[in-house]
Amino acid sequence: MQNPINNSNGPLSASTKSNSAYALWNNAKTFMLLAAMTALFMGIGFAIGGRNGIVFAFGFALIMNFVSYWFSDKIALSMSGAREVGPNEAPEYYGMVQRLAERAGLPMPRVYIIPEMTPNAFATGRNPKHSAVAATEGILQMLSREELEGVMAHELAHIQHRDILISTIAATFAGALSSLANMFMWTSMLGGHDDEDGGGPLGMAGALLMMILAPIAAALIQMAVSRSREFEADRGGAAICGNPMALANALLKLERGAEVMPMHVNPATAHMYIVNPLRGEAFASLFSTHPPTAQRVARLQEMAQTSGVRVSPAMTSWG
């Protein structure tokens, strides 16, 4: 089928400059995020543990920076329970990803299946040469071939834009914030420092406060890196698969699936998925890491109309 978005026979050439600029900006944001999280950890350490706390927090942050860069993708895949598959185990799924990756001019990512019936998917890795895509069993069963192509193209667009490193780092740090607060709380309870020993100005009260605020801070971090990148990945995914409305229809189905059957995932990784897997939970709704699906669908409709695809009312709803 001819691609209405880009008719080139080789890897995508449209929007190459804008994709490169966006990827460069995401690299810069990754380093800024690492620096900001290191500063935040040190601030928390000083507030709770004073001089000793800031030294401990700095060391903890350095370890987290190293782990986040080199192993965050493995952590995210492990937390989701994903298993890697090849062309013999999942020929249609694997072949689809392979064709789309070639079209996008990307190295072939590793391919995973998540043992969950809720339809969803995500991409991870530190760069296009070390990347992976993961889809749930539910999404492989629910969507049509064209819709699944739209979803996997969206995930490959994240890889193309180099979103995957910053989103996986954000997931790792979001979980680490809660861990750091727990460590300081137990340290304070089992023998906290006084001011002469380098204790912080907040001490035990600060540790308890961090226990409350850490999940909120983690959600805000996820929101900061997630919302705009979803719009860009939708645009890039539509260009890769050549069918904006297939992706739009898939988003509507995934939205309904998340409402009916929310996934039981670690909240630290929720922003990595194509739709919010925790939509049924009040906390996730309050601090949503994803833009409204209606806005995403409207933008894809505009792309389809611009490229000459006829958009009918039936294509924008799902019963």
C-alpha positions in Angstrom: 0.0 0.0 0.0 1.3 3.4 -0.9 2.3 5.5 2.1 0.2 8.8 2.1 2.6 10.5 4.4 5.9 9.7 2.7 6.2 8.0 -0.7 10.0 7.4 -0.7 11.2 3.9 -1.4 14.1 3.9 1.1 14.3 4.9 4.8 12.2 7.9 5.7 13.6 11.2 4.5 10.8 13.5 5.5 11.3 15.5 8.6 14.8 14.2 9.0 16.2 17.5 10.0 13.4 18.1 12.6 13.9 14.6 14.0 17.6 15.1 14.3 17.1 18.4 16.1 14.5 16.9 18.4 16.8 14.0 19.2 19.7 16.4 19.9 17.4 18.4 22.3 16.4 15.2 24.0 20.1 14.3 24.6 20.6 17.7 26.2 17.5 17.2 28.3 18.9 13.8 29.5 22.0 15.4 30.8 20.0 18.2 32.4 17.7 15.7 34.1 20.7 13.8 35.5 22.2 17.0 36.9 18.9 18.1 38.3 18.2 14.8 40.0 21.7 14.8 41.5 21.1 18.3 42.9 17.7 17.2 44.2 19.1 14.1 45.9 21.8 16.2 47.6 19.3 18.8 48.7 17.1 16.1 50.3 20.2 14.6 51.9 21.2 17.9 53.5 17.7 18.7 54.7 17.4 15.4 56.5 21.0 14.4 57.3 23.0 17.5 57.1 26.7 17.1 56.1 26.6 13.4 56.4 23.3 13.2 54.5 24.6 15.3 51.6 27.6 13.1 51.2 25.5 9.9 51.3 23.0 11.4 48.8 25.7 12.5 46.4 27.2 9.0 46.4 23.7 7.5 45.9 23.1 9.9 43.0 26.3 8.9 41.3 25.4 5.3 41.5 21.9 6.0 40.2 23.4 8.0 37.3 25.6 5.1 36.3 22.8 2.5 36.7 20.3 4.7 34.9 22.5 5.1 31.8 23.7 1.6 31.4 21.0 -0.6 33.0 17.7 1.3 33.1 16.3 -0.5 30.1 16.9 -3.9 31.6 15.4 -2.7 34.9 12.2 -1.5 33.1 11.9 -4.7 31.1 12.4 -6.8 34.2 9.8 -4.8 36.1 7.2 -5.4 33.4 7.9 -9.1 33.3 8.7 -8.9 29.6 10.3 -11.8 27.7 12.3 -11.5 24.6 11.0 -13.2 21.4 12.4 -13.9 18.0 11.1 -14.5 14.5 10.4 -18.2 15.3 8.3 -17.4 18.4 6.3 -14.4 17.2 6.9 -14.2 13.4 4.1 -11.7 12.5 4.9 -9.3 15.4 8.7 -9.6 15.0 8.4 -9.2 11.2 6.2 -6.1 11.6 8.8 -4.5 13.9 11.6 -5.4 11.5 9.8 -3.9 8.4 8.9 -0.7 10.3 12.5 -0.3 11.7 13.9 -0.6 8.2 11.4 2.0 6.9 12.4 4.3 9.7 16.1 3.8 9.0 16.7 2.3 12.5 18.7 -0.7 13.7 16.5 -3.7 14.6 15.5 -3.3 18.2 15.1 -6.3 20.6 11.4 -7.5 20.7 9.6 -8.4 23.9 6.1 -9.6 24.9 4.6 -8.6 28.3 2.4 -11.3 29.8 -0.5 -8.9 30.4 -4.0 -8.9 28.8 -4.4 -5.1 29.1 -3.4 -3.7 25.7 -0.3 -1.5 25.9 3.2 -1.1 24.7 6.5 0.8 25.4 10.0 1.3 24.1 13.2 1.5 26.1 17.0 1.5 25.7 19.8 4.1 25.8 20.1 4.7 22.1 18.9 3.3 18.7 21.6 0.7 18.6 20.7 -0.6 22.1 16.9 -0.4 22.1 13.9 -2.6 22.7 10.1 -2.6 22.1 7.6 -4.4 24.2 4.0 -5.1 23.7 1.4 -6.9 25.9 -0.3 -10.1 24.9 -3.5 -8.1 25.0 -2.5 -5.6 22.4 -1.4 -8.3 20.0 -4.8 -9.9 20.3 -7.0 -6.8 20.3 -5.7 -4.6 17.5 -5.9 -5.1 13.7 -2.7 -5.4 11.8 -2.8 -1.7 10.7 -3.6 -0.5 14.2 -0.7 -2.6 15.7 1.6 -1.2 13.0 0.6 2.3 14.1 1.4 1.5 17.8 4.8 -0.1 17.0 5.6 2.8 14.6 4.9 5.2 17.6 7.3 3.2 19.7 10.0 3.3 17.0 9.5 7.1 16.8 10.4 7.3 20.4 13.6 5.4 19.6 14.2 7.7 16.5 13.7 10.8 18.7 16.0 9.3 21.4 13.1 9.7 23.9 13.8 6.2 25.3 16.8 7.1 27.5 15.3 10.1 29.2 12.0 8.3 29.9 13.8 5.2 31.3 16.1 7.4 33.4 13.0 9.2 34.7 11.5 5.9 35.6 14.6 4.8 37.5 14.9 8.1 39.4 11.2 8.1 40.2 11.6 4.8 42.0 14.9 5.9 43.6 13.3 9.0 45.2 11.0 6.8 47.3 13.9 4.5 48.2 16.0 7.5 49.3 13.2 8.8 51.5 12.8 5.3 53.1 16.5 5.0 53.8 16.6 8.4 55.5 13.5 7.7 57.5 14.9 4.4 58.9 18.3 6.0 59.5 16.5 8.8 61.5 14.4 6.3 63.5 17.3 4.0 64.3 19.7 6.7 65.5 19.4 10.0 63.7 22.2 12.6 63.9 22.0 15.8 65.9 23.2 19.1 64.6 26.7 18.6 66.0 27.1 15.3 64.1 25.9 16.9 60.9 22.2 16.3 61.2 20.0 18.2 58.8 17.6 21.1 59.7 14.5 18.8 59.2 15.7 15.5 60.6 13.0 13.0 61.4 10.3 15.4 60.4 12.0 15.8 57.0 12.2 12.1 56.5 8.5 11.7 57.2 7.7 14.6 54.9 9.7 13.0 52.1 7.8 9.8 52.5 4.7 11.8 51.6 6.2 14.1 48.9 8.4 11.6 47.1 5.6 9.9 45.1 4.3 13.4 44.1 7.8 14.5 43.1 8.2 11.3 41.1 4.9 11.9 39.3 5.9 15.5 38.5 9.2 14.3 37.0 7.4 11.8 34.8 4.9 14.5 33.7 7.8 16.9 32.8 9.4 14.4 30.4 6.3 12.7 29.0 3.5 14.9 27.6 5.2 16.7 24.7 7.1 13.6 23.6 3.9 11.6 23.1 2.6 14.2 20.5 6.0 14.0 18.7 6.0 10.2 18.8 2.4 10.2 17.4 3.5 12.4 14.5 6.7 10.4 13.9 4.8 7.1 14.2 2.2 8.2 11.6 5.0 9.1 9.2 6.7 5.8 9.7 3.6 3.6 9.2 1.9 6.0 6.7 -1.5 5.7 8.3 -2.4 8.3 10.9 -5.9 7.0 11.4 -4.7 3.5 12.2 -2.7 4.9 15.1 -5.7 7.1 16.1 -8.1 4.1 16.2 -5.5 2.1 18.2 -5.2 4.9 20.8 -9.0 4.9 21.2 -9.0 1.1 21.8 -6.1 1.3 24.2 -7.8 4.1 26.1 -10.9 2.0 26.6 -8.8 -1.1 27.5 -6.9 0.9 30.2 -10.2 2.1 31.6 -11.8 -1.3 31.7 -8.7 -3.3 32.8 -5.9 -1.1 34.3 -2.5 -2.7 34.4 -0.8 -3.5 37.7 2.6 -1.8 37.0 5.1 0.1 39.1 3.9 3.7 38.9 7.5 4.7 38.2 7.3 3.2 34.8 3.7 4.3 33.9 4.9 7.2 31.7 6.8 4.8 29.4 3.7 3.2 28.0 1.8 4.5 24.9 -1.3 5.1 27.1 -1.4 5.5 30.8 -1.7 2.0 32.2 -2.9 3.3 35.6 -5.9 5.2 34.3 -8.3 3.6 36.7 -6.5 4.8 39.7 -7.2 8.2 41.3 -3.6 9.2 41.9 -2.7 8.3 38.3 -5.6 10.5 37.0 -4.5 13.4 39.1 -0.9 13.3 37.9 -1.4 12.0 34.4 1.8 11.5 32.5 0.1 11.4 29.1 -1.8 14.1 27.2 -5.6 13.5 26.7 -6.2 10.9 24.1 -8.8 13.1 22.4 -6.1 15.7 21.7 -3.8 13.1 20.3 -6.5 11.7 18.0 -7.5 15.2 16.8 -3.9 15.9 15.8 -3.7 12.6 13.9 -7.0 13.4 12.2 -5.4 16.7 11.0 -2.4 14.8 9.7 -4.7 12.3 7.8 -6.8 15.1 6.3 -3.7 17.0 5.2 -2.3 13.9 3.5 -5.6 13.2 1.7 -7.0 10.4 3.8 -10.7 10.4 4.2 -11.8 10.5 7.8 -15.2 9.1 8.6 -17.0 9.4 12.0 -16.7 5.7 12.5 -12.9 6.0 12.6 -12.9 8.2 15.6 -14.8 6.0 18.1 -14.8 2.5 19.4 -17.6 0.6 20.9 
